[in-house]
Amino acid sequence: MTPVIVALYDDFAVAERVRTELVKQGGFPTDRVELTSRAESGQADAEPGDSYYHKVSNYFHAIFDQTGHSASADQFAERVRNGSSAITVHPRTDYELDSARTILQSNHPADFREEHATQN
């Protein structure tokens, strides 16, 4: 199982601070911590789609569909399109998983999802 954690913050500045904390205190490489927002679309830019709306939707579906939670994808995409910011973390070890949980939750996310996708 490959874990992924997504936390949603209503304030972009908080999301930026959380990303920095994950890299500096959590020890995460920058390629495993993603910020997605209207101000900074991040990995959503790499998704197919003719508009920001479609790219953000495709980004969250790529994360949540593999775990059977497409409704979560729609909820997160809608919140980001309406101004919230999402931090996505890809931990590889139990220590990283615990560290990410602690940092993300200590910053009071509006929503928090931890998924464990099966690899094909």
Contact map, one row per residue, 1 for C-alpha under 8 A:
111000000000000000000000000000000000000000000000000000000000000000000000000000000000000000000000000000000000000000011110
111100000000000000000000000000000000000000000000000000000000000000000000000000000000000000010000000000000000000000011110
111110000000000000000000000000000000000000000000000000000000000000000000000000000000000001110000100000000000000001111000
011111000000000000000000000000000000000000000000000000000000001000000000000000000000000111100000000000000000000001111000
001111100000000000000000000000000000000000000000000000000000000000000000000000000000000111100000000110000000000111100000
000111110000000000000000000000000000000000000000000000000000000000000000000000000000011110000000000000000000000111000000
000011111000000000000000000000000000000000000000000000000000000000000000000000000000011100000000000000010000111110000000
000001111100000000000000000000000000000000000000000000000000000000000000000100000001111000000000000000000000111100000000
000000111111011000000000000000000000000000000000000000000000000000000000000000000001111000000000000000000001111000000000
000000011111000000000000000000000000000000000000000000000000000000000000000000000011100000000000000000000000110000000000
000000001111111000000000000000000000000000000000000000000000000000000000000000000001100000000000000000000000000000000000
000000001111111100000000000000000000100000000000000000000000000000000000000000000001100000000000000000000000000000000000
000000000011111110000000000000000000000000000000000000000000000000000000000000000000000000000000000000000000000000000000
000000001011111111000000000000000000000000000000000000000000000000000000000000000000000000000000000000000010000000000000
000000001011111111100000000000000010000000000000000000000000000000000000000000000000111000000000000000000000000000000000
000000000001111111110000000000000010000000000000000000000000000000000000000000000000000000000000000000000000000000000000
000000000000111111111000000000000000000000000000000000000000000000000000000000000000000000000000000000000000000000000000
000000000000011111111100000000000000000000000000000000000000000000000000000000000000001000000000000000110010000000000000
000000000000001111111110000000001110000000000000000000000000000000000000000000000000001000000000000000000000000000000000
000000000000000111111111000000000000000000000000000000000000000000000000000000000000000000000000000000000000000000000000
000000000000000011111111110000000000000000000000000000000000000000000000000000000000000000000000000000100000000000000000
000000000000000001111111111100001000000000000000000000000000000000000000000000000000000000000000000100100000000000000000
000000000000000000111111111111001000000000000000000000000000000000000000000000000000000000000000000000000000000000000000
000000000000000000011111111100000000000000000000000000000000000000000000000000000000000000000000000000000000000000000000
000000000000000000001111111000000000000000000000000000000000000000000000000000000000000000000000000000000000000000000000
000000000000000000001111111100000000000000000000000000000000000000000000000000000000000000000001001100100000000000000000
000000000000000000000111111110000000000000000000000000000000000000000000000000000000000000000000000000000000000000000000
000000000000000000000111011111011000000000000000000000000000000000000000000000000000000000100001000000000000000000000000
000000000000000000000010001111111000000000000000000000000000000000000000000000000000000000000000000000000000000000000000
000000000000000000000010000111111100000000000000000000000000000000000000000000000000000000000000000000000000000000000000
000000000000000000000000000011111100000000000000000000000000000000000000000000000000000000000000000000000000000000000000
000000000000000000000000000111111100000000000000000000000000000000000000000000000000000111100000000000000000000000000000
000000000000000000100110000111111110000000000000000000000000000000000000000000000000001111000000000000000000000000000000
000000000000000000100000000001111111000001100000000000000000000000000000000000000000011110000000000000000000000000000000
000000000000001100100000000000001111100111100000000000000000000000000000000000000000111100000000000000000000000000000000
000000000000000000000000000000000111110111110000000000000000000000000000000000010000111000000000000000000000000000000000
000000000001000000000000000000000011111111000000000000000000000000000000000000011011110000000000000000000000000000000000
000000000000000000000000000000000001111110000000000000000000000000000000000000011011100000000000000000000000000000000000
000000000000000000000000000000000000111110000000000000000000000000000000000000000000000000000000000000000000000000000000
000000000000000000000000000000000011111111000000000000000000000000000000000000000000000000000000000000000000000000000000
000000000000000000000000000000000011111111111000000000010000000000000000000000000000000000000000000000000000000000000000
000000000000000000000000000000000111100111111000000000000000000000000000000000000000000000000000000000000000000000000000
000000000000000000000000000000000111000011111110000000000010000000000000000000000000000000000000000000000000000000000000
000000000000000000000000000000000001000011111110000000110110000000000000000000000000000000000000000000000000000000000000
000000000000000000000000000000000000000011111111000100110000000000000000000000000000000000000000000000000000000000000000
000000000000000000000000000000000000000000111111000000100000000000000000000000000000000000000000000000000000000000000000
000000000000000000000000000000000000000000111111100000110110000000000000000000000000000000000000000000000000000000000000
000000000000000000000000000000000000000000001111110001100100000000000000000000000000000000000000000000000000000000000000
000000000000000000000000000000000000000000000011111101100100000000000000000000000000000000000000000000000000000000000000
000000000000000000000000000000000000000000000001111101100000000000000000000000000000000000000000000000000000000000000000
000000000000000000000000000000000000000000000000111111100000000000000000000000000000000000000000000000000000000000000000
000000000000000000000000000000000000000000001000111111110000000000000000000000000000000000000000000000000000000000000000
000000000000000000000000000000000000000000000000001111111000000000000000000000001000000000000000000000000000000000000000
000000000000000000000000000000000000000000000001111111111100000000000000000000000000000000000000000000000000000000000000
000000000000000000000000000000000000000000011111111111111110000000000000000000000000000000000000000000000000000000000000
000000000000000000000000000000000000000010011010000111111111000000000000000010011000000000000000000000000000000000000000
000000000000000000000000000000000000000000000000000011111111100000000000110011000000000000000000000000000000000000000000
000000000000000000000000000000000000000000010011100001111111110000000000000000000000000000000000000000000000000000000000
000000000000000000000000000000000000000000110010000000111111111000000000000000000000000000000000000000000000000000000000
000000000000000000000000000000000000000000000000000000011111111100000000110110000000000000000000000000000000000000000000
000000000000000000000000000000000000000000000000000000001111111110000100110000000000000000000000000000000000000000000000
000000000000000000000000000000000000000000000000000000000111111111000000000000000000000000000000000000000000000000000000
000100000000000000000000000000000000000000000000000000000011111111100000100000000000000000000000000000000000000000000000
000000000000000000000000000000000000000000000000000000000001111111111101100000000000000000000000000000000000000000100000
000000000000000000000000000000000000000000000000000000000000111111111100100000000000000000000000000000000000000000000000
000000000000000000000000000000000000000000000000000000000000011111111000000000000000000000000000000000000000000000001100
000000000000000000000000000000000000000000000000000000000000001111111000000000000000000000000000000000000000000000111100
000000000000000000000000000000000000000000000000000000000000000111111100000000000000000000000000000000000000000000000000
000000000000000000000000000000000000000000000000000000000000000111111111100000000000000000000000000000000000000000000000
000000000000000000000000000000000000000000000000000000000000100110011111110000000000000000000000000000000000000000000000
000000000000000000000000000000000000000000000000000000000000000000001111111000000000000000000000000000000000000000000000
000000000000000000000000000000000000000000000000000000000000000100001111111100000000000000000000000000000000000000000000
000000000000000000000000000000000000000000000000000000001001101110001111111110000000000000000000000000000000000000000000
000000000000000000000000000000000000000000000000000000001001100000000111111111000000000000000000000000000000000000000000
000000000000000000000000000000000000000000000000000000000000000000000011111111100000000000000000000000000000000000000000
000000010000000000000000000000000000000000000000000000000001000000000001111111110000010000000000000000000000000000000000
000000000000000000000000000000000000000000000000000000011001000000000000111111111000000000000000000000000000000000000000
000000000000000000000000000000000000000000000000000000001000000000000000011111111100000000000000000000000000000000000000
000000000000000000000000000000000000000000000000000000000000000000000000001111111111100000000000000000000000000000000000
000000000000000000000000000000000001110000000000000000010000000000000000000111111111110000000000000000000000000000000000
000000000000000000000000000000000000110000000000000010010000000000000000000011111111000000000000000000000000000000000000
000000000000000000000000000000000000000000000000000000000000000000000000000001111111000000000000000000000000000000000000
000000000100000000000000000000000000110000000000000000000000000000000000000000111111100000000000000000000000000000000000
000000011111000000000000000000000000110000000000000000000000000000000000000000111111110000000000000000000000000000000000
000000011111001000000000000000000011110000000000000000000000000000000000000000110011111000000000000000000000000000000000
000001111000001000000000000000000111100000000000000000000000000000000000000100010001111100000000000000000000000000000000
000001111000001001100000000000001111000000000000000000000000000000000000000000000000111110000000000000000000000000000000
000111100000000000000000000000011110000000000000000000000000000000000000000000000000011111000000000000000000000000000000
000111000000000000000000000000011100000000000000000000000000000000000000000000000000001111100000000100000000000000000000
001110000000000000000000000000011000000000000000000000000000000000000000000000000000000111110000000000000000000000000000
001110000000000000000000000100010000000000000000000000000000000000000000000000000000000011111101100100000000000000000000
011000000000000000000000000000000000000000000000000000000000000000000000000000000000000001111101100000000000000000000000
000000000000000000000000000000000000000000000000000000000000000000000000000000000000000000111111100000000000000000000000
000000000000000000000000000000000000000000000000000000000000000000000000000000000000000000111111110000000000000000000000
000000000000000000000000000000000000000000000000000000000000000000000000000000000000000000001111111000000000000000000000
000000000000000000000000010100000000000000000000000000000000000000000000000000000000000000111111111100000000000000000000
001000000000000000000000000000000000000000000000000000000000000000000000000000000000000000111111111110000000000000000000
000000000000000000000000000000000000000000000000000000000000000000000000000000000000000000000111111111000000000000000000
000000000000000000000000010000000000000000000000000000000000000000000000000000000000000000000011111111100000000000000000
000010000000000000000100010000000000000000000000000000000000000000000000000000000000000010100001111111110000000000000000
000010000000000000000000000000000000000000000000000000000000000000000000000000000000000000000000111111111000000000000000
000000000000000000000000000000000000000000000000000000000000000000000000000000000000000000000000011111111100000000000000
000000000000000001001100010000000000000000000000000000000000000000000000000000000000000000000000001111111110000000000000
000000100000000001000000000000000000000000000000000000000000000000000000000000000000000000000000000111111111100000000000
000000000000000000000000000000000000000000000000000000000000000000000000000000000000000000000000000011111111100100000000
000000000000000000000000000000000000000000000000000000000000000000000000000000000000000000000000000001111111000000000000
000000000000010001000000000000000000000000000000000000000000000000000000000000000000000000000000000000111111100000000000
000000001000000000000000000000000000000000000000000000000000000000000000000000000000000000000000000000011111110000000000
000000111100000000000000000000000000000000000000000000000000000000000000000000000000000000000000000000011011111100000000
000000111100000000000000000000000000000000000000000000000000000000000000000000000000000000000000000000000001111100000000
000000111000000000000000000000000000000000000000000000000000000000000000000000000000000000000000000000000000111110000000
000011110000000000000000000000000000000000000000000000000000000000000000000000000000000000000000000000001000111111000000
000011100000000000000000000000000000000000000000000000000000000000000000000000000000000000000000000000000000001111100000
001111000000000000000000000000000000000000000000000000000000000000000000000000000000000000000000000000000000000111110000
001110000000000000000000000000000000000000000000000000000000000100100000000000000000000000000000000000000000000011111000
111100000000000000000000000000000000000000000000000000000000000000100000000000000000000000000000000000000000000001111100
111100000000000000000000000000000000000000000000000000000000000001100000000000000000000000000000000000000000000000111110
110000000000000000000000000000000000000000000000000000000000000001100000000000000000000000000000000000000000000000011111
110000000000000000000000000000000000000000000000000000000000000000000000000000000000000000000000000000000000000000001111
000000000000000000000000000000000000000000000000000000000000000000000000000000000000000000000000000000000000000000000111
